[in-house]
Amino acid sequence: MFQNKFHFFTAPPTAAAVNLSRPTFESRTVTLNIMWTMPTYEYVVTSFNITLYSSTRERTDLSLTSLIHSTCCSYTVTGLIIGETYTATVKAISHDVASPESVESDETKAL
């Protein structure tokens, strides 16, 4: 039986342990780091879709597109609003096949 080493038509596993850093304020800009891990598995992740939610439940879709060869990833978001509370979710994408959305991160507030 032929085994596809890279699982081109199979969704990658769900991102785990999505965490948000404590927001920082420098040069009039609020910055937040979104960090997550991916389970060890032989797959090709071609991009990540990150959804950032504010306390008003406004949704911002961010996309990180690059060939990822590690089990740990992060993304930095700038231009956030002081006083808003944020959460995030992550989906891994492998050749247009998406993983299930991760569990939503804990909240963090941009002070």
N, C-alpha and C positions, 0 to 999 in steps of 0.2 A: 504494500500500500504506500502510495506517495504521501510524504508529509511536507507540508508547506512550512518551512522554518520561520518565515516572517509573518505568517497569519494575515495575509493581505486582505482577506474578506471577512475577518473576524474582528469584532470590536475589541479594543484593548481593555484591560481591566480598569476598574474605577479608581480614580485618584483618591488617596487617603490622607488623613491628617491635615486637612486644610486649616492653616493658621494665618492670622493677621498680626503684623507687628504693631507696637504702639506707634501711632502716627507721630511724625516729627514736623516741626515748623521751622523752616529756614528760608530766609530771603523771600518772605511773604508767600511761600508755597507750602501747602500741607502735603506730605508724602507718606505713603503706606506701602509696606511690603507684603505681598501675598506669597505664602510658601506652602508647598504640598509635597507628598511623596507618591511614588508609583510602586506597586508591588513588583518584585523581581519576576520577570517573565520574558520570553523571547517574542518580541513584537517590535514593530516599527511605529513610533509615534511621529507623525508629521506636523502636528500642531496641537495647541491646547486652546479651548474656549473657556474664558474666565468670565463669570457673571458677578458683578459687584452690585450689591444692594445698599441703598441708603436707608436711614430710619424712616423716611417717607415712602419707602418701598419702591422708589424709582429704581429702574434697572439700567445698568450700563454693561453692554457686552464688549469685552476686550478680547483680542485674539493675539496669541503668541505663536508665530509660525516659524518653525525651524526644525531641523532634524535633531531630535533629542536622543542622546545616548547615555543618559545617567538615570539614576533612580530618584533624584531629588531636583526639584525645580522651584523657581521663584519668579516673580514679576513685580515691578515697582510701578505704582500708580501715583501721579502727581496731580495737583490742582483740586484737591478735595476741599470740602466746605467745613470750616470750623464749626463745631457744635453738632454736626451730624454723626450718627452712629452707623457703622458699616459692617456688613457680612459679605462673604463670597462663596461661590461654588466653582468647581473646575470639572471640565470634561476633557478627556484625551481623545484625539482624533488620529485614526490610522487609515490613510488613503480613503477619506470621505466616509469612514464608518466610525461613529462616535460611541464612546463608552457611556454608561449611565452617568448621570450627574452625581457628583460627590455629595456627601452630607454637608450641609451649610456650616461654615465656620462659626466660632463664637463671635460675639459682637465686640467691636472696638470703637471708641469714640475719639473723634478728632477734636482735641481740646484747643 
